[in-house]
Amino acid sequence: MALMHYKPGQAMPVAPLGTQLALVTTHALLKTPSLELIRLVMRAGDVLPPHQVRGELTLQCIEGEVEVTMDGKVCLLRAHELLLMSPSVQHGLRANIDSSLLLTIQLPPGTPGSASSTG
């Protein structure tokens, strides 16, 4: 079953998943040539290895707690907190507890390809 991508003018739920967290996986909510919104779901202990993305990122912790490593420094991101990451910053994630996050990727104008493309 393919997950739905939301369209302009269509409300998308981004509330905490609560008891449904264990049943949901990471998926794109919205994808355009210059913008991508992803519900990132991580289980306790999950690690997203260090990588880079060409665009600016925001990472909003909807529920849970994750460690975000950026250029060797660790930032603890908890529920209801938002983090801005500069383009091409080396970053990785580690979930301390089951967590869901809203990842927004904005590509610079004129950059070809998917917003989730690594640089």
C-alpha positions, 0 to 999 in steps of 0.5 A: 500500500502506497502512502499518500503524499499531501497536496497544496491546500490539504491539511496533514496531521502531524500530532503525536502518534502515541500508541500508534508509534510502534505501527508507523514507519518513516514516510514522506508527507509532501514532496515538491521540486524544492520542498520535502516534509517527512515524518521520521519515525525512530525506535529507541536505539535507532541510528541515522548515520552521519550524512549531508543534505544540500538544502536547509533542514528543520527537525521538529521532535513531535514526541520522544527524544533524539540526539542530533550530532552536527559537525561533531557537537551533540544537541538533545532534541525533545518533544515540542522542540525544533532545530534548524540545520544549515545546508550541507552540515554533517549530521546524524541522529540517535533515538534515545526513546521511541520518537517521531519527528517532522523533517523539512528539507528546503532545496536552494532555488535552481538545485535539480533533483529530489529534496532528499538527495544528498550532496 
